[in-house]
Amino acid sequence: MKFAAARGRCCGGLLDECRGLGAVWGAAWLVCAAKAVGRGRRRPWSAQQLMWRVAGVFADMGFMDLFLVALMPVLKVILITGVGLLLAVDRVNLLGQAARHHLNNLVFYVLGPALVGSNLAETVTFQSFVNLWFMPVNIFITYISGSALAWILIRITKTPKHLQGMIIGCCSGGNMGNLLLILIPAICKESNNPFGDSSICSTNAEAYASLSMAIGAIFMWSYVYTVMRMYASEDTSKTVSESCKEALLPSTNCHGSEYYSMQDEPPLTTYRGGEKIIQHLKMIMGKIDMKKVFAPTATAAVVGFIIGIISPIRNLMIGDSAPLRVIDTSAYFLGEAAIPCLTLILGANLLRGLNGSEVRLSVIIGILAVRNILMPLLGICVVKAAHRSGMVASDSLYRFVLMLQYAVPPATAVGTISEFLQLGQGESSVIMLWTYAVASISLTLWSTSFMWLLA
């Protein structure tokens, strides 16, 4: 109704008066201005005049203010990533391969679980746990839709078999952990953020990002790892001897049989249509490594949920007067070191991508299009539909996190998995370099757009 009234006033000849009257009036001004040009009621504007008028509307609607709010956290990430890249070069070599390995283990086993567990324990209650039920569903949708788009990309680009699993991982598994832990609390700390009080916003942001990190880790190691292992095993099976192919049980004479012992499975291409999809799902479910699923971060999330939801335990450990509050405080101090360490590792891991690889340009462009255009647009539709149907509450920060889960670049764990499987390490580094370079721009623009839609 508001938009209809505004459009009627603007189209009635008051185009210039509509400018500056808010988001609804600004949108109506753009619609009616375009109509006026099309009907010849006004002298058509030049491209420069139209550009300045559109920029004026967005400025009046606070778009530039939101852009600056979204830009500051991204700049912080870029600066710290640049430091990590500098520390990894040969002349400095403070974050060489061995140092990255040890630091990554420290984050994986100690700092990351401490961050996730302490944040969830302090912020999650039984009621908030009920309200956050849609986040696992949302992350599941990102993985399924990303896999479908990756399958289309593979068919279009005719990607080599040994890279298909990695492309599925890059398109489906987004960086829903350390990147959200950096960006969202930093946005909340900006004085003109659209989510209200900075302290409350930061507390909730850390809880949402921690939950996203934990659930994302479960999906990453249960789905992406399994898919990449399946494609890696199929590619490896082509290079082993004929005797190894015929054996039903892994042989010690076959190289890599510990990780690639899937020759007894039917080929991925022998099924068609629905039978093929069902067979893929059965293979994935049968090959899930539960040790990888329940990684330390996921285990810490379960512990944090238990502490936060069960009132007696919560009163014992959380709060200024809690008898065992020193445990929660110590875990929180440890967790604070996780974010800078993760960002430094990210920058150091991008160094290999500068050396180049034989990955096709069409593959890189396709992954960039999926992660930076198609997935964010899908995220807007999904979250909007969930909100209108009552599945998601009116908390604008929560909806912002849900949308942002579609716009993040690929998870760095994809590169870790490719190194673990010894397949496509160079290609993975190049893809990560390009996706994170483009994400420095696209993530800022999408964050601004999401806040503008939710404001």
ZATORSE-617118 format. One record per residue (C-alpha): residue number from 1; residue in three letters; y, z, x. Coordinates in steps of 0.5 Angstrom, whole numbers. Layout:
<atoms>
<NUM; 'Ala'; <Y; Z; X>>
...
</atoms>
This chain:
<atoms>
<1; 'Met'; <0; 0; 0>>
<2; 'Lys'; <5; 2; 6>>
<3; 'Phe'; <3; -5; 9>>
<4; 'Ala'; <4; -9; 3>>
<5; 'Ala'; <11; -6; 1>>
<6; 'Ala'; <13; -7; 8>>
<7; 'Arg'; <11; -14; 8>>
<8; 'Gly'; <15; -15; 2>>
<9; 'Arg'; <21; -13; 5>>
<10; 'Cys'; <21; -16; 11>>
<11; 'Cys'; <19; -23; 8>>
<12; 'Gly'; <24; -22; 3>>
<13; 'Gly'; <29; -24; 9>>
<14; 'Leu'; <30; -17; 12>>
<15; 'Leu'; <26; -19; 18>>
<16; 'Asp'; <31; -16; 23>>
<17; 'Glu'; <32; -10; 19>>
<18; 'Cys'; <24; -9; 20>>
<19; 'Arg'; <24; -8; 27>>
<20; 'Gly'; <24; -1; 30>>
<21; 'Leu'; <22; 2; 23>>
<22; 'Gly'; <15; 4; 26>>
<23; 'Ala'; <8; 2; 27>>
<24; 'Val'; <7; -1; 20>>
<25; 'Trp'; <14; -4; 19>>
<26; 'Gly'; <13; -7; 26>>
<27; 'Ala'; <6; -10; 24>>
<28; 'Ala'; <9; -13; 18>>
<29; 'Trp'; <15; -16; 22>>
<30; 'Leu'; <10; -20; 26>>
<31; 'Val'; <6; -22; 20>>
<32; 'Cys'; <12; -25; 16>>
<33; 'Ala'; <16; -27; 22>>
<34; 'Ala'; <10; -32; 24>>
<35; 'Lys'; <10; -34; 16>>
<36; 'Ala'; <18; -35; 17>>
<37; 'Val'; <17; -40; 23>>
<38; 'Gly'; <11; -44; 20>>
<39; 'Arg'; <15; -45; 13>>
<40; 'Gly'; <21; -47; 17>>
<41; 'Arg'; <25; -42; 14>>
<42; 'Arg'; <28; -40; 21>>
<43; 'Arg'; <29; -44; 27>>
<44; 'Pro'; <23; -44; 31>>
<45; 'Trp'; <23; -39; 37>>
<46; 'Ser'; <22; -41; 44>>
<47; 'Ala'; <16; -38; 47>>
<48; 'Gln'; <21; -33; 51>>
<49; 'Gln'; <24; -31; 45>>
<50; 'Leu'; <18; -29; 41>>
<51; 'Met'; <15; -26; 47>>
<52; 'Trp'; <21; -21; 48>>
<53; 'Arg'; <21; -20; 40>>
<54; 'Val'; <14; -18; 40>>
<55; 'Ala'; <15; -13; 46>>
<56; 'Gly'; <20; -10; 43>>
<57; 'Val'; <16; -9; 37>>
<58; 'Phe'; <11; -5; 41>>
<59; 'Ala'; <16; -1; 45>>
<60; 'Asp'; <18; 1; 38>>
<61; 'Met'; <11; 3; 36>>
<62; 'Gly'; <11; 8; 42>>
<63; 'Phe'; <6; 3; 46>>
<64; 'Met'; <9; 3; 53>>
<65; 'Asp'; <9; 11; 52>>
<66; 'Leu'; <2; 11; 51>>
<67; 'Phe'; <1; 6; 56>>
<68; 'Leu'; <4; 10; 62>>
<69; 'Val'; <-1; 16; 59>>
<70; 'Ala'; <-7; 12; 60>>
<71; 'Leu'; <-4; 9; 67>>
<72; 'Met'; <-4; 16; 71>>
<73; 'Pro'; <-11; 18; 70>>
<74; 'Val'; <-13; 11; 72>>
<75; 'Leu'; <-8; 11; 78>>
<76; 'Lys'; <-11; 17; 80>>
<77; 'Val'; <-18; 15; 80>>
<78; 'Ile'; <-16; 8; 84>>
<79; 'Leu'; <-13; 13; 90>>
<80; 'Ile'; <-19; 17; 91>>
<81; 'Thr'; <-24; 11; 90>>
<82; 'Gly'; <-19; 8; 96>>
<83; 'Val'; <-20; 14; 100>>
<84; 'Gly'; <-28; 14; 99>>
<85; 'Leu'; <-28; 7; 101>>
<86; 'Leu'; <-23; 8; 107>>
<87; 'Leu'; <-28; 14; 110>>
<88; 'Ala'; <-34; 10; 109>>
<89; 'Val'; <-31; 4; 114>>
<90; 'Asp'; <-35; 4; 121>>
<91; 'Arg'; <-29; 6; 125>>
<92; 'Val'; <-28; 13; 121>>
<93; 'Asn'; <-35; 13; 118>>
<94; 'Leu'; <-34; 20; 115>>
<95; 'Leu'; <-38; 18; 109>>
<96; 'Gly'; <-43; 13; 112>>
<97; 'Gln'; <-50; 12; 109>>
<98; 'Ala'; <-53; 19; 111>>
<99; 'Ala'; <-47; 23; 109>>
<100; 'Arg'; <-47; 19; 102>>
<101; 'His'; <-54; 21; 101>>
<102; 'His'; <-53; 28; 103>>
<103; 'Leu'; <-47; 29; 99>>
<104; 'Asn'; <-50; 25; 93>>
<105; 'Asn'; <-56; 30; 93>>
<106; 'Leu'; <-51; 36; 93>>
<107; 'Val'; <-47; 33; 87>>
<108; 'Phe'; <-54; 31; 83>>
<109; 'Tyr'; <-57; 38; 84>>
<110; 'Val'; <-52; 43; 84>>
<111; 'Leu'; <-45; 41; 83>>
<112; 'Gly'; <-46; 36; 77>>
<113; 'Pro'; <-51; 41; 73>>
<114; 'Ala'; <-46; 47; 74>>
<115; 'Leu'; <-40; 42; 71>>
<116; 'Val'; <-44; 40; 65>>
<117; 'Gly'; <-47; 47; 64>>
<118; 'Ser'; <-41; 51; 65>>
<119; 'Asn'; <-37; 46; 60>>
<120; 'Leu'; <-42; 46; 55>>
<121; 'Ala'; <-43; 53; 55>>
<122; 'Glu'; <-36; 55; 54>>
<123; 'Thr'; <-34; 50; 49>>
<124; 'Val'; <-40; 48; 45>>
<125; 'Thr'; <-41; 53; 39>>
<126; 'Phe'; <-46; 52; 33>>
<127; 'Gln'; <-41; 49; 28>>
<128; 'Ser'; <-38; 44; 34>>
<129; 'Phe'; <-46; 42; 36>>
<130; 'Val'; <-47; 40; 28>>
<131; 'Asn'; <-40; 36; 29>>
<132; 'Leu'; <-42; 32; 35>>
<133; 'Trp'; <-49; 29; 32>>
<134; 'Phe'; <-46; 22; 32>>
<135; 'Met'; <-45; 22; 40>>
<136; 'Pro'; <-52; 21; 42>>
<137; 'Val'; <-52; 15; 36>>
<138; 'Asn'; <-46; 12; 39>>
<139; 'Ile'; <-49; 12; 46>>
<140; 'Phe'; <-56; 9; 43>>
<141; 'Ile'; <-52; 4; 40>>
<142; 'Thr'; <-48; 2; 47>>
<143; 'Tyr'; <-55; 1; 50>>
<144; 'Ile'; <-58; -3; 45>>
<145; 'Ser'; <-52; -8; 44>>
<146; 'Gly'; <-51; -8; 51>>
<147; 'Ser'; <-58; -10; 52>>
<148; 'Ala'; <-58; -15; 47>>
<149; 'Leu'; <-51; -18; 50>>
<150; 'Ala'; <-55; -18; 57>>
<151; 'Trp'; <-61; -22; 54>>
<152; 'Ile'; <-56; -27; 51>>
<153; 'Leu'; <-52; -28; 58>>
<154; 'Ile'; <-59; -28; 62>>
<155; 'Arg'; <-61; -34; 57>>
<156; 'Ile'; <-54; -38; 58>>
<157; 'Thr'; <-54; -37; 66>>
<158; 'Lys'; <-61; -38; 67>>
<159; 'Thr'; <-61; -31; 72>>
<160; 'Pro'; <-67; -31; 77>>
<161; 'Lys'; <-72; -26; 75>>
<162; 'His'; <-71; -21; 80>>
<163; 'Leu'; <-64; -20; 77>>
<164; 'Gln'; <-65; -20; 70>>
<165; 'Gly'; <-67; -12; 70>>
<166; 'Met'; <-60; -11; 74>>
<167; 'Ile'; <-56; -15; 69>>
<168; 'Ile'; <-59; -11; 63>>
<169; 'Gly'; <-57; -5; 66>>
<170; 'Cys'; <-50; -7; 68>>
<171; 'Cys'; <-49; -9; 61>>
<172; 'Ser'; <-52; -3; 57>>
<173; 'Gly'; <-51; 3; 62>>
<174; 'Gly'; <-44; 5; 62>>
<175; 'Asn'; <-41; 10; 67>>
<176; 'Met'; <-40; 16; 61>>
<177; 'Gly'; <-40; 21; 66>>
<178; 'Asn'; <-36; 22; 72>>
<179; 'Leu'; <-31; 17; 70>>
<180; 'Leu'; <-30; 20; 63>>
<181; 'Leu'; <-29; 27; 66>>
<182; 'Ile'; <-24; 25; 70>>
<183; 'Leu'; <-20; 20; 65>>
<184; 'Ile'; <-20; 24; 59>>
<185; 'Pro'; <-18; 31; 61>>
<186; 'Ala'; <-12; 28; 66>>
<187; 'Ile'; <-10; 24; 59>>
<188; 'Cys'; <-10; 31; 56>>
<189; 'Lys'; <-5; 34; 61>>
<190; 'Glu'; <0; 29; 60>>
<191; 'Ser'; <6; 32; 57>>
<192; 'Asn'; <7; 26; 51>>
<193; 'Asn'; <-1; 25; 50>>
<194; 'Pro'; <-2; 24; 43>>
<195; 'Phe'; <-8; 29; 42>>
<196; 'Gly'; <-4; 35; 41>>
<197; 'Asp'; <-3; 42; 45>>
<198; 'Ser'; <-5; 40; 53>>
<199; 'Ser'; <-9; 46; 54>>
<200; 'Ile'; <-14; 46; 48>>
<201; 'Cys'; <-14; 38; 49>>
<202; 'Ser'; <-17; 39; 56>>
<203; 'Thr'; <-22; 44; 54>>
<204; 'Asn'; <-25; 40; 48>>
<205; 'Ala'; <-24; 34; 53>>
<206; 'Glu'; <-28; 37; 58>>
<207; 'Ala'; <-34; 39; 53>>
<208; 'Tyr'; <-34; 32; 50>>
<209; 'Ala'; <-34; 29; 57>>
<210; 'Ser'; <-40; 33; 59>>
<211; 'Leu'; <-44; 32; 53>>
<212; 'Ser'; <-43; 25; 54>>
<213; 'Met'; <-45; 25; 62>>
<214; 'Ala'; <-51; 29; 60>>
<215; 'Ile'; <-54; 24; 54>>
<216; 'Gly'; <-52; 18; 58>>
<217; 'Ala'; <-56; 21; 64>>
<218; 'Ile'; <-62; 22; 59>>
<219; 'Phe'; <-61; 14; 57>>
<220; 'Met'; <-60; 12; 64>>
<221; 'Trp'; <-66; 15; 67>>
<222; 'Ser'; <-71; 14; 61>>
<223; 'Tyr'; <-69; 7; 59>>
<224; 'Val'; <-65; 3; 64>>
<225; 'Tyr'; <-69; 6; 70>>
<226; 'Thr'; <-76; 4; 66>>
<227; 'Val'; <-73; -3; 64>>
<228; 'Met'; <-71; -5; 71>>
<229; 'Arg'; <-78; -2; 74>>
<230; 'Met'; <-81; -7; 69>>
<231; 'Tyr'; <-77; -13; 72>>
<232; 'Ala'; <-78; -11; 79>>
<233; 'Ser'; <-86; -10; 78>>
<234; 'Glu'; <-86; -17; 75>>
<235; 'Asp'; <-83; -20; 80>>
<236; 'Thr'; <-87; -16; 86>>
<237; 'Ser'; <-93; -18; 83>>
<238; 'Lys'; <-92; -25; 84>>
<239; 'Thr'; <-92; -24; 92>>
<240; 'Val'; <-98; -19; 92>>
<241; 'Ser'; <-105; -22; 94>>
<242; 'Glu'; <-109; -25; 89>>
<243; 'Ser'; <-114; -19; 89>>
<244; 'Cys'; <-108; -14; 88>>
<245; 'Lys'; <-107; -18; 82>>
<246; 'Glu'; <-114; -18; 79>>
<247; 'Ala'; <-115; -10; 80>>
<248; 'Leu'; <-114; -6; 74>>
<249; 'Leu'; <-112; 0; 78>>
<250; 'Pro'; <-107; 1; 84>>
<251; 'Ser'; <-110; -1; 90>>
<252; 'Thr'; <-108; 3; 97>>
<253; 'Asn'; <-108; -4; 100>>
<254; 'Cys'; <-102; -7; 95>>
<255; 'His'; <-95; -6; 98>>
<256; 'Gly'; <-91; -2; 93>>
<257; 'Ser'; <-97; 0; 88>>
<258; 'Glu'; <-94; 7; 87>>
<259; 'Tyr'; <-88; 4; 84>>
<260; 'Tyr'; <-90; -3; 82>>
<261; 'Ser'; <-97; -1; 79>>
<262; 'Met'; <-96; -5; 72>>
<263; 'Gln'; <-100; -11; 73>>
<264; 'Asp'; <-105; -9; 68>>
<265; 'Glu'; <-99; -10; 63>>
<266; 'Pro'; <-99; -17; 59>>
<267; 'Pro'; <-93; -21; 61>>
<268; 'Leu'; <-86; -21; 58>>
<269; 'Thr'; <-86; -28; 56>>
<270; 'Thr'; <-93; -28; 52>>
<271; 'Tyr'; <-90; -26; 46>>
<272; 'Arg'; <-85; -29; 41>>
<273; 'Gly'; <-80; -26; 36>>
<274; 'Gly'; <-81; -19; 33>>
<275; 'Glu'; <-88; -19; 36>>
<276; 'Lys'; <-85; -19; 43>>
<277; 'Ile'; <-79; -14; 42>>
<278; 'Ile'; <-85; -9; 39>>
<279; 'Gln'; <-89; -10; 45>>
<280; 'His'; <-83; -9; 50>>
<281; 'Leu'; <-81; -3; 46>>
<282; 'Lys'; <-88; 0; 47>>
<283; 'Met'; <-88; -2; 54>>
<284; 'Ile'; <-82; 2; 55>>
<285; 'Met'; <-84; 8; 52>>
<286; 'Gly'; <-91; 8; 55>>
<287; 'Lys'; <-87; 7; 62>>
<288; 'Ile'; <-82; 13; 61>>
<289; 'Asp'; <-82; 18; 67>>
<290; 'Met'; <-80; 24; 64>>
<291; 'Lys'; <-79; 27; 71>>
<292; 'Lys'; <-73; 22; 71>>
<293; 'Val'; <-71; 24; 64>>
<294; 'Phe'; <-70; 31; 65>>
<295; 'Ala'; <-66; 30; 71>>
<296; 'Pro'; <-62; 37; 73>>
<297; 'Thr'; <-56; 35; 69>>
<298; 'Ala'; <-60; 34; 63>>
<299; 'Thr'; <-63; 41; 64>>
<300; 'Ala'; <-56; 44; 65>>
<301; 'Ala'; <-54; 41; 59>>
<302; 'Val'; <-60; 44; 55>>
<303; 'Val'; <-58; 51; 58>>
<304; 'Gly'; <-51; 50; 56>>
<305; 'Phe'; <-52; 49; 49>>
<306; 'Ile'; <-57; 55; 49>>
<307; 'Ile'; <-52; 59; 52>>
<308; 'Gly'; <-46; 57; 47>>
<309; 'Ile'; <-50; 56; 41>>
<310; 'Ile'; <-54; 63; 41>>
<311; 'Ser'; <-48; 68; 40>>
<312; 'Pro'; <-52; 74; 43>>
<313; 'Ile'; <-53; 70; 50>>
<314; 'Arg'; <-46; 67; 49>>
<315; 'Asn'; <-42; 74; 48>>
<316; 'Leu'; <-46; 76; 54>>
<317; 'Met'; <-44; 71; 59>>
<318; 'Ile'; <-38; 67; 56>>
<319; 'Gly'; <-31; 71; 55>>
<320; 'Asp'; <-26; 75; 59>>
<321; 'Ser'; <-30; 82; 57>>
<322; 'Ala'; <-37; 79; 58>>
<323; 'Pro'; <-41; 83; 62>>
<324; 'Leu'; <-44; 77; 66>>
<325; 'Arg'; <-38; 73; 66>>
<326; 'Val'; <-38; 72; 73>>
<327; 'Ile'; <-44; 67; 73>>
<328; 'Asp'; <-40; 63; 68>>
<329; 'Thr'; <-34; 63; 73>>
<330; 'Ser'; <-38; 62; 79>>
<331; 'Ala'; <-42; 56; 76>>
<332; 'Tyr'; <-35; 53; 73>>
<333; 'Phe'; <-32; 54; 81>>
<334; 'Leu'; <-38; 50; 83>>
<335; 'Gly'; <-37; 44; 78>>
<336; 'Glu'; <-30; 43; 79>>
<337; 'Ala'; <-32; 40; 86>>
<338; 'Ala'; <-36; 35; 83>>
<339; 'Ile'; <-31; 30; 80>>
<340; 'Pro'; <-27; 29; 87>>
<341; 'Cys'; <-34; 28; 90>>
<342; 'Leu'; <-37; 23; 85>>
<343; 'Thr'; <-30; 19; 86>>
<344; 'Leu'; <-31; 19; 93>>
<345; 'Ile'; <-38; 17; 93>>
<346; 'Leu'; <-36; 11; 88>>
<347; 'Gly'; <-31; 9; 93>>
<348; 'Ala'; <-36; 9; 99>>
<349; 'Asn'; <-41; 5; 95>>
<350; 'Leu'; <-36; 0; 94>>
<351; 'Leu'; <-36; -2; 101>>
<352; 'Arg'; <-42; -6; 101>>
<353; 'Gly'; <-40; -11; 96>>
<354; 'Leu'; <-34; -13; 100>>
<355; 'Asn'; <-39; -16; 105>>
<356; 'Gly'; <-41; -21; 99>>
<357; 'Ser'; <-48; -24; 96>>
<358; 'Glu'; <-51; -30; 93>>
<359; 'Val'; <-50; -27; 86>>
<360; 'Arg'; <-47; -33; 82>>
<361; 'Leu'; <-40; -33; 79>>
<362; 'Ser'; <-42; -34; 72>>
<363; 'Val'; <-47; -28; 72>>
<364; 'Ile'; <-41; -24; 75>>
<365; 'Ile'; <-36; -27; 69>>
<366; 'Gly'; <-41; -26; 64>>
<367; 'Ile'; <-42; -18; 66>>
<368; 'Leu'; <-34; -18; 66>>
<369; 'Ala'; <-34; -21; 59>>
<370; 'Val'; <-39; -16; 56>>
<371; 'Arg'; <-37; -10; 59>>
<372; 'Asn'; <-29; -11; 58>>
<373; 'Ile'; <-28; -15; 52>>
<374; 'Leu'; <-34; -15; 47>>
<375; 'Met'; <-37; -8; 48>>
<376; 'Pro'; <-30; -5; 47>>
<377; 'Leu'; <-29; -9; 41>>
<378; 'Leu'; <-35; -7; 38>>
<379; 'Gly'; <-34; 0; 40>>
<380; 'Ile'; <-27; 0; 35>>
<381; 'Cys'; <-32; -3; 29>>
<382; 'Val'; <-37; 2; 30>>
<383; 'Val'; <-33; 8; 31>>
<384; 'Lys'; <-28; 6; 25>>
<385; 'Ala'; <-34; 5; 20>>
<386; 'Ala'; <-37; 11; 22>>
<387; 'His'; <-30; 15; 21>>
<388; 'Arg'; <-30; 11; 14>>
<389; 'Ser'; <-37; 13; 12>>
<390; 'Gly'; <-36; 20; 14>>
<391; 'Met'; <-40; 21; 20>>
<392; 'Val'; <-35; 22; 25>>
<393; 'Ala'; <-29; 28; 23>>
<394; 'Ser'; <-22; 26; 24>>
<395; 'Asp'; <-21; 29; 31>>
<396; 'Ser'; <-17; 23; 34>>
<397; 'Leu'; <-20; 26; 41>>
<398; 'Tyr'; <-27; 26; 39>>
<399; 'Arg'; <-26; 19; 36>>
<400; 'Phe'; <-22; 16; 43>>
<401; 'Val'; <-28; 19; 47>>
<402; 'Leu'; <-33; 15; 43>>
<403; 'Met'; <-29; 9; 43>>
<404; 'Leu'; <-28; 9; 51>>
<405; 'Gln'; <-36; 10; 52>>
<406; 'Tyr'; <-36; 2; 50>>
<407; 'Ala'; <-30; 0; 55>>
<408; 'Val'; <-33; 4; 61>>
<409; 'Pro'; <-35; 0; 67>>
<410; 'Pro'; <-43; 0; 69>>
<411; 'Ala'; <-46; 6; 71>>
<412; 'Thr'; <-46; 7; 79>>
<413; 'Ala'; <-54; 10; 77>>
<414; 'Val'; <-55; 2; 77>>
<415; 'Gly'; <-54; 1; 84>>
<416; 'Thr'; <-58; 8; 86>>
<417; 'Ile'; <-64; 5; 82>>
<418; 'Ser'; <-63; -2; 85>>
<419; 'Glu'; <-64; 2; 92>>
<420; 'Phe'; <-70; 6; 89>>
<421; 'Leu'; <-73; 0; 87>>
<422; 'Gln'; <-71; -4; 93>>
<423; 'Leu'; <-69; -10; 89>>
<424; 'Gly'; <-62; -13; 89>>
<425; 'Gln'; <-58; -8; 93>>
<426; 'Gly'; <-53; -13; 95>>
<427; 'Glu'; <-52; -16; 88>>
<428; 'Ser'; <-51; -10; 85>>
<429; 'Ser'; <-46; -8; 90>>
<430; 'Val'; <-42; -14; 89>>
<431; 'Ile'; <-43; -13; 81>>
<432; 'Met'; <-40; -6; 82>>
<433; 'Leu'; <-34; -8; 86>>
<434; 'Trp'; <-32; -13; 81>>
<435; 'Thr'; <-33; -9; 75>>
<436; 'Tyr'; <-29; -3; 78>>
<437; 'Ala'; <-24; -8; 80>>
<438; 'Val'; <-23; -11; 73>>
<439; 'Ala'; <-24; -4; 70>>
<440; 'Ser'; <-18; -1; 73>>
<441; 'Ile'; <-14; -6; 69>>
<442; 'Ser'; <-18; -7; 63>>
<443; 'Leu'; <-19; 1; 62>>
<444; 'Thr'; <-12; 2; 62>>
<445; 'Leu'; <-11; -3; 57>>
<446; 'Trp'; <-17; -1; 52>>
<447; 'Ser'; <-15; 7; 53>>
<448; 'Thr'; <-8; 5; 51>>
<449; 'Ser'; <-10; 1; 45>>
<450; 'Phe'; <-15; 6; 43>>
<451; 'Met'; <-10; 11; 43>>
<452; 'Trp'; <-5; 7; 39>>
<453; 'Leu'; <-10; 6; 34>>
<454; 'Leu'; <-12; 13; 33>>
<455; 'Ala'; <-4; 16; 34>>
</atoms>
